């Protein structure tokens, strides 16, 4: 699902997702590929509303 493999098994933790500025980010490890990001976003929206 990610553009770069992580050394540890990882999960998306939805309750920790919030807005950040570039100043808040220390480093970028990788990113979720677009189809999976869309699926995660849809699940969050379904859970909230």
N, CA and C atoms as a LAMMPS dump frame, in Angstrom:
ITEM: TIMESTEP
0
ITEM: NUMBER OF ATOMS
147
ITEM: BOX BOUNDS ff ff ff
-5.0000000000000000e+02 5.0000000000000000e+02
-5.0000000000000000e+02 5.0000000000000000e+02
-5.0000000000000000e+02 5.0000000000000000e+02
ITEM: ATOMS id mol type element x y z
1 1 1 N 0.804 -1.196 0
2 1 2 C 0 0 0
3 1 3 C 0.855 1.271 0
4 2 1 N 2.06 1.169 0.493
5 2 2 C 2.908 2.358 0.601
6 2 3 C 3.84 2.491 -0.589
7 3 1 N 4.304 3.707 -0.808
8 3 2 C 5.249 3.94 -1.887
9 3 3 C 6.644 3.422 -1.531
10 4 1 N 6.899 3.26 -0.224
11 4 2 C 8.184 2.758 0.259
12 4 3 C 7.9 1.803 1.41
13 5 1 N 8.541 0.649 1.434
14 5 2 C 8.309 -0.322 2.499
15 5 3 C 8.91 0.169 3.81
16 6 1 N 8.178 -0.061 4.899
17 6 2 C 8.667 0.285 6.222
18 6 3 C 9.343 -0.929 6.845
19 7 1 N 10.256 -0.687 7.768
20 7 2 C 10.98 -1.793 8.388
21 7 3 C 10.115 -2.554 9.389
22 8 1 N 9.063 -1.913 9.905
23 8 2 C 8.153 -2.545 10.852
24 8 3 C 6.754 -2.616 10.268
25 9 1 N 5.946 -3.576 10.713
26 9 2 C 4.557 -3.651 10.295
27 9 3 C 3.839 -2.438 10.866
28 10 1 N 3.111 -1.692 10.033
29 10 2 C 2.495 -0.441 10.447
30 10 3 C 1.015 -0.416 10.105
31 11 1 N 0.287 0.432 10.782
32 11 2 C -1.147 0.588 10.584
33 11 3 C -1.493 2.073 10.52
34 12 1 N -2.623 2.371 9.885
35 12 2 C -3.148 3.734 9.906
36 12 3 C -3.952 3.888 11.181
37 13 1 N -3.629 4.891 11.961
38 13 2 C -4.341 5.153 13.205
39 13 3 C -5.191 6.395 12.97
40 14 1 N -6.477 6.181 12.734
41 14 2 C -7.356 7.267 12.303
42 14 3 C -7.57 8.334 13.373
43 15 1 N -7.561 7.958 14.638
44 15 2 C -7.796 8.965 15.66
45 15 3 C -6.597 9.897 15.85
46 16 1 N -5.477 9.608 15.217
47 16 2 C -4.315 10.485 15.296
48 16 3 C -4.164 11.371 14.06
49 17 1 N -5.038 11.207 13.072
50 17 2 C -4.954 12.013 11.857
51 17 3 C -5.466 13.413 12.163
52 18 1 N -4.68 14.41 11.84
53 18 2 C -5.1 15.798 12
54 18 3 C -4.287 16.651 11.047
55 19 1 N -4.56 17.919 11.05
56 19 2 C -3.858 18.816 10.142
57 19 3 C -2.49 19.204 10.684
58 20 1 N -1.505 19.196 9.832
59 20 2 C -0.158 19.585 10.205
60 20 3 C 0.38 20.555 9.173
61 21 1 N 1.27 21.415 9.589
62 21 2 C 1.96 22.303 8.661
63 21 3 C 3.32 21.696 8.338
64 22 1 N 3.986 22.218 7.342
65 22 2 C 5.323 21.724 6.993
66 22 3 C 6.289 21.874 8.165
67 23 1 N 6.073 22.881 8.98
68 23 2 C 6.932 23.135 10.142
69 23 3 C 6.819 22.011 11.173
70 24 1 N 5.637 21.356 11.249
71 24 2 C 5.4 20.3 12.23
72 24 3 C 6.004 18.951 11.829
73 25 1 N 6.289 18.773 10.551
74 25 2 C 6.779 17.488 10.051
75 25 3 C 8.286 17.423 10.217
76 26 1 N 8.754 16.37 10.883
77 26 2 C 10.187 16.204 11.099
78 26 3 C 10.826 15.523 9.889
79 27 1 N 10.203 14.425 9.423
80 27 2 C 10.697 13.749 8.226
81 27 3 C 9.562 12.936 7.61
82 28 1 N 9.692 12.658 6.348
83 28 2 C 8.704 11.871 5.62
84 28 3 C 9.262 10.471 5.422
85 29 1 N 8.514 9.474 5.877
86 29 2 C 8.961 8.087 5.763
87 29 3 C 8.448 7.471 4.472
88 30 1 N 7.234 7.793 4.096
89 30 2 C 6.618 7.249 2.891
90 30 3 C 5.229 7.832 2.755
91 31 1 N 4.472 7.348 1.792
92 31 2 C 3.099 7.809 1.643
93 31 3 C 2.228 6.66 1.175
94 32 1 N 0.947 6.763 1.465
95 32 2 C -0.025 5.745 1.074
96 32 3 C -0.382 5.982 -0.383
97 33 1 N -0.412 4.917 -1.175
98 33 2 C -0.773 5.051 -2.586
99 33 3 C -2.219 5.517 -2.718
100 34 1 N -2.51 6.228 -3.795
101 34 2 C -3.794 6.908 -3.989
102 34 3 C -5.033 6.027 -3.814
103 35 1 N -5.115 4.831 -4.411
104 35 2 C -6.337 4.036 -4.236
105 35 3 C -6.586 3.66 -2.774
106 36 1 N -5.52 3.368 -2.052
107 36 2 C -5.668 2.994 -0.647
108 36 3 C -6.006 4.214 0.211
109 37 1 N -5.428 5.37 -0.131
110 37 2 C -5.736 6.6 0.59
111 37 3 C -7.211 6.945 0.44
112 38 1 N -7.747 6.78 -0.769
113 38 2 C -9.161 7.033 -1.016
114 38 3 C -10.03 6.085 -0.194
115 39 1 N -9.631 4.829 -0.101
116 39 2 C -10.378 3.85 0.689
117 39 3 C -10.341 4.205 2.181
118 40 1 N -9.195 4.609 2.676
119 40 2 C -9.081 5.016 4.083
120 40 3 C -9.951 6.235 4.354
121 41 1 N -9.896 7.208 3.457
122 41 2 C -10.71 8.411 3.611
123 41 3 C -12.191 8.075 3.635
124 42 1 N -12.638 7.19 2.759
125 42 2 C -14.05 6.787 2.715
126 42 3 C -14.468 6.1 4.022
127 43 1 N -13.592 5.266 4.578
128 43 2 C -13.914 4.584 5.845
129 43 3 C -14.003 5.575 7.001
130 44 1 N -13.131 6.585 6.997
131 44 2 C -13.184 7.612 8.044
132 44 3 C -14.492 8.383 7.94
133 45 1 N -14.866 8.782 6.732
134 45 2 C -16.104 9.553 6.522
135 45 3 C -17.314 8.713 6.937
136 46 1 N -17.317 7.434 6.575
137 46 2 C -18.413 6.538 6.966
138 46 3 C -18.505 6.408 8.483
139 47 1 N -17.363 6.329 9.147
140 47 2 C -17.344 6.186 10.609
141 47 3 C -17.839 7.436 11.319
142 48 1 N -17.501 8.594 10.783
143 48 2 C -17.868 9.856 11.434
144 48 3 C -19.319 10.215 11.175
145 49 1 N -19.765 10.043 9.95
146 49 2 C -21.11 10.463 9.584
147 49 3 C -21.98 9.257 9.438
